[in-house]
Amino acid sequence: MIIVQVKEGDNIEKALKKFKRKFEKTGIVRELRSRQAFEKPSVANRKKMMKAVYVQQLRSVED
């Protein structure tokens, strides 16, 4: 359960922004989307490998 402390006289938009940030950090939405459809382990491994290659290329360009 996400709890956001709101001080007296604090703006509701700030509290909502804090809530959204905390909700985003928990990763609930990402996990929900991943569970909507089954992904074969081979496909998951391929995606993981492609992401690693992409990140490695970015780091090599950065240097």
C-alpha positions as CSV (number, residue, x, y, z in Angstrom):
1,M,0.0,0.0,0.0
2,I,1.4,3.4,-1.0
3,I,1.2,6.1,1.6
4,V,1.9,9.8,0.9
5,Q,2.3,12.1,3.8
6,V,0.5,15.4,3.1
7,K,1.4,18.4,5.3
8,E,-1.1,21.0,6.3
9,G,-1.6,23.5,3.5
10,D,0.3,21.4,1.0
11,N,-0.8,21.6,-2.6
12,I,-2.8,18.6,-3.8
13,E,-1.0,18.5,-7.1
14,K,2.3,18.0,-5.3
15,A,0.8,15.1,-3.3
16,L,-0.5,13.6,-6.5
17,K,2.9,13.9,-8.2
18,K,4.5,12.2,-5.2
19,F,2.0,9.4,-5.3
20,K,2.5,8.9,-9.0
21,R,6.3,8.8,-8.6
22,K,6.0,6.2,-5.8
23,F,3.6,4.1,-7.8
24,E,5.9,4.2,-10.8
25,K,8.9,3.0,-8.7
26,T,7.0,-0.1,-7.5
27,G,6.7,-1.4,-11.0
28,I,3.1,-2.6,-10.7
29,V,2.0,-1.5,-14.1
30,R,5.1,-3.0,-15.8
31,E,4.5,-6.3,-14.1
32,L,0.8,-6.3,-14.9
33,R,1.5,-5.7,-18.6
34,S,4.1,-8.5,-18.7
35,R,1.6,-10.9,-17.1
36,Q,-1.2,-10.2,-19.6
37,A,0.3,-12.6,-22.2
38,F,2.6,-15.5,-21.7
39,E,6.1,-15.1,-23.2
40,K,8.1,-18.1,-24.1
41,P,11.5,-18.4,-22.3
42,S,13.3,-18.4,-25.6
43,V,11.7,-15.1,-26.6
44,A,12.4,-13.6,-23.2
45,N,16.1,-14.6,-23.5
46,R,16.3,-13.1,-27.0
47,K,14.9,-9.8,-25.8
48,K,17.3,-9.8,-22.9
49,M,20.2,-10.4,-25.2
50,M,19.1,-7.7,-27.7
51,K,18.8,-5.2,-24.8
52,A,22.3,-6.1,-23.6
53,V,23.7,-5.7,-27.1
54,Y,22.0,-2.3,-27.4
55,V,23.3,-1.1,-24.1
56,Q,26.8,-2.2,-24.9
57,Q,26.7,-0.4,-28.2
58,L,25.5,2.8,-26.5
59,R,28.4,2.5,-24.0
60,S,31.0,2.0,-26.8
61,V,29.7,5.0,-28.7
62,E,29.9,7.1,-25.4
63,D,33.6,6.3,-25.0
